[in-house]
């Protein structure tokens, strides 16, 4: 699947227009899979379910569609060819699993539309499937795309932390991959994965949880060099509400995204809700492209207690969505959730946005 380059500038604007001026994304995938009983204590994380429980992935996609999501993301955030090879799969098998991640999401969309035809769903709205691409840090399975606070919790708990990545972790700390990882390193790492996902039937590619400017530049150059025919969004994460987790300027990172013709939206994900408003304003300084926001719940993982705990700024579903109107006023037009958000969160966001529109 692909669209002509002439349509890239208006792709997301046209979709938003069809959707009433805004759209709702899905929420956390891995934490929902775990809630349904999946064991994700593995370097592949949620991608492990592509091998062992694809039906469960489809079920979670459907839960989000029924909650009101109009964009669902594939279970490929942690799915890399290199990661699959490290688990004993061949390159061909790894590529097939990447394609399968998108096929499962498309199947969920088809099932949802079939239910709509029988009158058992909310509405037959336009729905997009986004192929998720996690950062190089996600492949390391050491949390380096998230930053210091999450890394410490990960080390205490050792969930998803491979011992052969301990040395790499020292260079990956706080979103910094070290001098050994260059622009070309990142492009070579992501190249085949992006090619496969671009030809998988997805409507767009979601480059997520980008921790530094270098990786944003790698994605932008890959989209151009490989003549990728579907659009993309670039989404960064922040620990301080000003910069991305590496310390690079969000303004500079968003400018990289703005300069790439295939990028049709720019945004923030896996970031505490209390920071989102200010980050939207920063992004709007350097781009007129639609802004996508899908923060996490604001909770913190306690590696000693082995559970998620409320922290400063953490929001329950009802409180979480109280921010949405302000985010919309600040200039965002795509809204969803990341870690620890659920179909209940997404339904609350959808309802809040509907209420906001009805008042105007």
N, C-alpha and C positions, 0 to 999 in steps of 0.2 A: 504494500500500500504506500502511496506517496501523493503529494499534492504539488502542483506547479509552483515554482519559486515566486511567481507573480502574486500568489495568494497568501504567502507567508505573512506579510505585514498586517493583513486583516483577518487571519485565521482565528485568533482568540477573540478579537473584537466581534467578529461575526457570530461566534459561538455564544459569547456573552449576550449579544443582542437577542439571539434565539431563546436564551435562558432567562430573559427579563432583566438583564443588566448586571447580574452577578451569577456565580455558580458555587456549588458546594462540592468539596472533595470528600474522600473517605477519611478514616482515622487510622489509628495504629493497627498494623497487621500482625506483627509478631506477638504483641501482648494479647491480642484477641485469640490467636492460635493457641497460645499457652493457656488462656482461660478455658478453651475447649479441650484441654488435655494434652496438647503437643509438647514434647520434650525438645527444647531448642538449645540444650547445652551442647553445642557443636559449633565448630568454626563456620559452618554454612548458615547457622542461625535459621531464619525463616525459610531460606532456600532448601533446608533439609526436608521440608514438607513437599517440595516438588518431587522428591524421590519416594517418600514413604506415605504421604497422605494428601495427594492433590485434591481429593474430594473435600477435605477440610478447608483448603484455601478457597475453593469455589463457594463453600458455604459462607465464609466470612465476607467474600466479595458481595454475595447476595444480601447478607445482613446489612451491609452499608448501602446498597442500592435501595433496599426497602426502607432504610432510614432517611433517604432523600439525597444521597450522593449522586452527582452527575459526572464526576470523574473518579474512576477507580484506578489504582496503581498496581502493577503486576508484582508478584512475589520474587522479584529479581534484584532487590537492593543488595543483597549479600551474594548473589549468584554471579560468579565469575568463572571463566574458563579455567584460569589458573587454580582457583579454589576447588573446582570439581576434579581437576587432574590430581591435586594433592590428596583427594579422597579416593583415588584409584579409578576414576572415570577416564575414558578416552576423550580426546578433543572433540570428536564427533558427538559423543554422548553429552558432553558439556554444552555444546551448541544446541543440541536438541532440547535439553532441559531449559535453556534460556528461551527458546521459542515456545516451549510448553507453558512457561510462566504467563506469556501473553495469551496463548490459546485458552488457558483456564479462565482468565479475566473476560475474554470475549465470549466464552461459553456462559459465564454468569450473566453477562449482559443479554445474551440471546434468551436465556431462561426467564429473566426478568421481563423482557418484552413479550414473551409467550404468555406469562402470567397476566400482563396488562391486557393482552387480547382476550383473556378470559374474565377480565374485570376484577382481578384479585390483587392489584397493586395500586400504588398512589397515582401515577400518571405516566404516560409514555413520552417522557421528555427526552431531549437529545442527551446521549451519554457517550463520553469518550473513555478510551482505555489508554492509560499512560504507562509506558515501559520504564520501570524504575532503574536508575543507575546509581549505586552507592559509590562513595569515593574510594580512592586507593586505601585509605585508612580503614574502611569497612572490610576490605579483603584481608588486611592484616589481622582482623578480629581482635584488636587490642584497644578499641575505643578511641583511636587517635583522631577521628573525625569529630569527636564530641568535646574534648577539652579536659582540663585538669580535674575538675570535680568528679566527672563521670569515670575518668580513668582510675582514680584512687579507689572508687567503689568497685570497679571491675577487678582490680588487682586483689583487693581484700577477698572478693568472692570467687575469683578465678573462673567465673562463668564466661565461656566463649573465648578464654585467653589460652592460646596454644603456647606451650613452653618454648617451641622453636621460634616464637616471635618475641621472646623477652628482650633479646638484644636489639631487635628492630624497634621495639617499644621505646627504648631510650632515646632514639632519634625521632620518634613519631610524637613525642610528648606535646600535648597542647596544640595539635593541628600542624605541627612542624615536622615534615618528613626528613629533614636533614639535607645536607649539601649533595649527598650521593643520589638523591632523587631529583632529576632534572625535568624540564618540560618534555623532552623527548622520551624519558623514562615513562612518564605518565601517559603520553600519547600512545606509546607502544603497548602499555598495559591495557588501556581501554579500547584500543582500535577495533579488534575483532568483535568484542562484545557489543560495541555500538553498532557495527555493521549488521550483526545478526539481529539485534533488537529492532533496528530500523526496517528490516525486511520481514518482520514477524507478524505483521498485521496490526500493530499498535497505531493509534492515531497521533501520538506524539511521544517524546522521550522526556522523562522527568529526571534531571540530574540533581540529586538531593544531598543535603547535609554537606555542602561543599565547605571545607575548612580553611581554604586559603586562596589567594589570588592566582597562584601558579596553576592549580588544578582547573580553575575557571578558564584560564587561558588555553589550557590543554583541550578542554571540551570545545571551546569556540573554534580552535584551529582544526580539530578533528571533524566537526560538522562541515566545515568548508572544504577541507582536503579530500574527504571521502564522499563529497557530493550527497550528503544525507538528504533524502527527499521528504522527510516528515519533520515538522517543527519540534521545538523543544522549549522547556523552561529550565532556568538555573535557579536553584534555591540554596541559600547559605544558612549557617547557624552561628549564633552569637552567645557569649557568656556575660557580656557587660552592657549590651544594649547600644553599642557604638561600633565595635569592630567585629570581624568574624573571629572564630576561636583561635586562630593562629596569631592574632594581633594585627593582621592586615586590615587596612581601611575598608569598611563596607562600601563606601562611596566608590573606591577604586574597583572593587570587585563587581559592583553593580554596573559600572561603566563598561567593563569587559563584556558583560551580558548584553548591555544596550547596543554595543557596536557590532554584534553578531546578527546577521540578517535572519538566520534560522530560529533565533530565540524570540519567542512570542510572549513570554511573561518572565518576570524576575521576582524573586521573593525570599522568604525566610521560613525555615522549618526547624523542628526539634529545638525550640528555644522557649524559655519561660514566657508565659502570656504577658507578664508585666512589662516586658521589653518591646513587645510587638508594635505598639503605637508609634514610639519614637523611631523604630527601624523602618516602618513604612514611610515616615516623613523623610528620612535620609534617602531611601531609594528613589522617592519621587523627585528629589533634587537633580537626579542624573538620568532619569528615563521617563518617557511617557508611555512605555509599554505597561500592560496590566500587571498589577502586583498580586502575587499569590502568597498567602500566609497560612501555615498549618503548624502551630506551636504544639509543644508537648503539654502535659497536664500541669507542669510546674512542680511535680513531686521529685523526690530524690531517692535513689536506690541505696539502702543501707546494707552494705556488704557483710556487716557483722550479724545483723538480725535476719539477713536474707529476705528482705521485704521492702516494698516501696512505702515511704513515709511522707506525710505532708511536710512541706517546707515553706518558707516565706514566699508568698506569691502563688502557692498551689491553689487550684480552683476545682471545686466540684462542678458537675455539668451545668447546673443552673447558674452558678457564679461565673464559670468560664465564658459562657456565651454572653454575659453582660457586657463584655468587652467588644463584641462583634460590631455593634452599631458605631462605636467610636473608630474601630478599624476601617469600617466602610467610609465614614466621614473623612478619615485621613487619606483615603485614596486606594484602598485595597478592593479587589473585586472577585477574588477567588479565595474561599475560606474552607479550612478543614482542620484536621488534627493529626498529631504524630504520636509519639510514645505515650501509652497509658490513656489515650482517648479511645472511646468506644462508639458503637452504633448509637447509643443513647446521647453521647455528646454531639454526634453529627445530626441526629434528629433535632436536638435542641437548637443547634446552629441554623438548620434549615427553617425551623419555625420562627426563630428570632428574625431572620432576614425577611421572611414572608410578612411578619408583623410590621417590620420597618417600612417595607414597600407599601403596605396598605395604608400607612399614615401619610404618604406623599401623593 
